[in-house]
Amino acid sequence: MTSIPSVRLHDGHEIPQLGYGVFKVENEVAADVTTQALEAGYRHLDTAKVYGNEEGVGRAIRTAGIPREELFVTTKLWNDAQRFDDAIAACEASLERLGLDHIDLYLVHWAVPAQGTYVEAWKALIELQERGLVRSIGVSNYPAEQLQEAIEATGVVPAVHQIELHPYFQQRELRAVHAEHGIATESWGPLGQGKSDLLENPVITGIASAHGASPAQVVLAWHLASGIVTIPKSVTPSRIVDNLAAAQLTLTADEVAAIDELDRPDGRGGADPATKTS
Ligand SMILES: NC(=O)c1ccc[n+]([C@@H]2O[C@H](COP(=O)([O-])OP(=O)(O)OC[C@H]3O[C@@H](n4cnc5c(N)ncnc54)[C@H](OP(=O)(O)O)[C@@H]3O)[C@@H](O)[C@H]2O)c1
């Protein structure tokens, strides 16, 4: 079975560097594809309350019969539950749907600066960690300003920041902030979500040909070589397996540098966390 490197978080827990994401996967489909992912060898799953598929993911976990300590399960607090008590209740409801007694990584899904509750949400996650409901806590989609504010207000540094990141949108400034604080960077949309020509880019396809690998494997291998935790999504059986095998692909320093050159000022594909309002 494919061996997956892991990253040690500042709180001492280890996160498998390559995981499996289930954004936009229906609950019933999620149970089936998560089962396939676990059979392929993934041990890190990334879901969210708002994906509506925590129950299906939980069912796949139970039927797989893999020891709980071998799995790393992430879910996220949705934007409508950032008030302290709402966040505690939302986490308990996620645990119930997943059928788990703890979550390995719980993330505030978006800062939503206009809502003004991103620090309160972070305080709730600190409480959830103290209560033992979640092992590691982090945030997702926090602009640098809101990230700093949450840290300064609480003295607690997120273990992980999950952000949009791929070769066309490399987030160098935010990654530098992470490095200062010892925050692990986790990339969502690592393959560009199919929104651009990333997987047809000649730099990527050229490196893929040289290794007899797929373009997606090259992109994922770049994330891994860059020290980023990543969670590609696929509902296609062959791609589920193909993506995991990226952990076995080692790029040369020149290949990594060539992909580093693909960063674009307009490379963002998803919503801008600074201006998202709900
Ligand atoms: N925190 C956040 O706000 C946030 C936002 C978005 C996503 N996420 C998380 O990050 C995960 C990954 O992001 P994402 O799902 O948006 O985008 P992604 O993983 O970059 O891209 C998924 C798309 O790429 C296709 N694909 C997968 N493997 C492929 C391969 N080997 N070759 C060619 N195409 C391939 C998939 O198609 P098929 O499925 O049809 O195979 C799907 O259309 C999500 O599932 C979710 O867990 C978090």
The ligand as an ORCA input file, in Angstrom:
! r2SCAN-3c Opt
* xyz 0 1
  N     -11.959     25.201      2.969
  C     -12.612     25.504      1.865
  O     -13.236     26.548      1.744
  C     -12.598     24.528      0.728
  C     -13.055     24.944     -0.537
  C     -13.019     24.020     -1.572
  C     -12.540     22.744     -1.345
  N     -12.140     22.354     -0.096
  C     -11.637     20.991      0.175
  O     -10.573     20.717     -0.739
  C     -10.883     19.554     -1.489
  C     -10.266     19.632     -2.863
  O     -10.708     20.792     -3.549
  P     -11.764     20.752     -4.737
  O     -12.563     19.511     -4.655
  O     -12.524     22.014     -4.726
  O     -10.868     20.795     -6.031
  P      -9.677     19.895     -6.665
  O      -9.382     18.746     -5.794
  O      -8.624     20.850     -7.050
  O     -10.315     19.437     -8.013
  C     -11.360     18.507     -8.098
  C     -11.698     18.373     -9.587
  O     -10.571     17.792    -10.258
  C     -10.967     16.590    -10.897
  N      -9.873     15.619    -10.736
  C      -9.532     14.955     -9.597
  N      -8.485     14.146     -9.831
  C      -8.146     14.304    -11.129
  C      -7.144     13.714    -11.952
  N      -6.308     12.795    -11.469
  N      -7.088     14.108    -13.254
  C      -7.944     15.039    -13.739
  N      -8.910     15.622    -13.008
  C      -9.006     15.254    -11.706
  C     -12.238     16.142    -10.188
  O     -13.055     15.401    -11.075
  P     -13.857     14.045    -10.673
  O     -14.325     14.177     -9.243
  O     -14.992     14.044    -11.650
  O     -12.898     12.918    -10.877
  C     -12.868     17.459     -9.819
  O     -13.569     18.009    -10.937
  C     -12.410     19.538     -1.475
  O     -12.961     18.299     -1.857
  C     -12.688     19.924     -0.046
  O     -12.508     18.823      0.820
  C     -12.151     23.244      0.940
*
